[in-house]
Amino acid sequence: WICHWVADLAQMMLPLAAIMIIFAAFNIDQYRGQLTGVFVLVLCFIISSIPYSHLVGFYFMNEFYAFVGQVGMNLFLGIITTSVGIVIEDLKDLNDTTKAAHAVLMVLLPCVLPHYSLGKGLSDLGQNKLNGSRLRYNAATQSLEPIGVGDWSRTGAFGIGDEIGFLIGLGALFAILVLVLELSEGQLSTLFARLAACNLWEGNALMDDDNDAEGEDEDVA
């Protein structure tokens, strides 16, 4: 499995290069000067998504179903989780309910789905860049002052340090689960076979006892 992971990672270097070329070619204001952050975020997502895909692949019947199912599922999860994260982020200060939902989802979603961390990280990078042209009110000086562009690698608001940590942690967790399933697959199969054989043997034994009892009744009759 480790060889497959390395091979998949090597194959993803070409799409990663294409993604970076597209970001650089369009030169969008929100990501201008932050291509390093984009590269690190997408690379961490790739590292995390490979064991995630292998882990989910255990639940499909064959490779074709796994490919089609995961393409659709990843596209759906990526759009939904990113949209949910953006909406909850915008509405978090609306009332106590949205604050509680924001606090829960900001921990739950990145602990389960790497797609959320990718979408949230890209959104934070864009917002961080836009902070360069935003102003905030300083109560001490009673004046407006620029927010400024912060370091993209920091944790907290408009930084992707949290997302990188979640992606690396999820990648390690998914890899451990895949290895456990791979190493225990033969043992589990043997265990299930033994249990089935044991149940079958007990069922045959009960049937033999019933047949013997019927035979004895016929002899008595």
Disulfide bonds with the S-S distance in Angstrom:
none
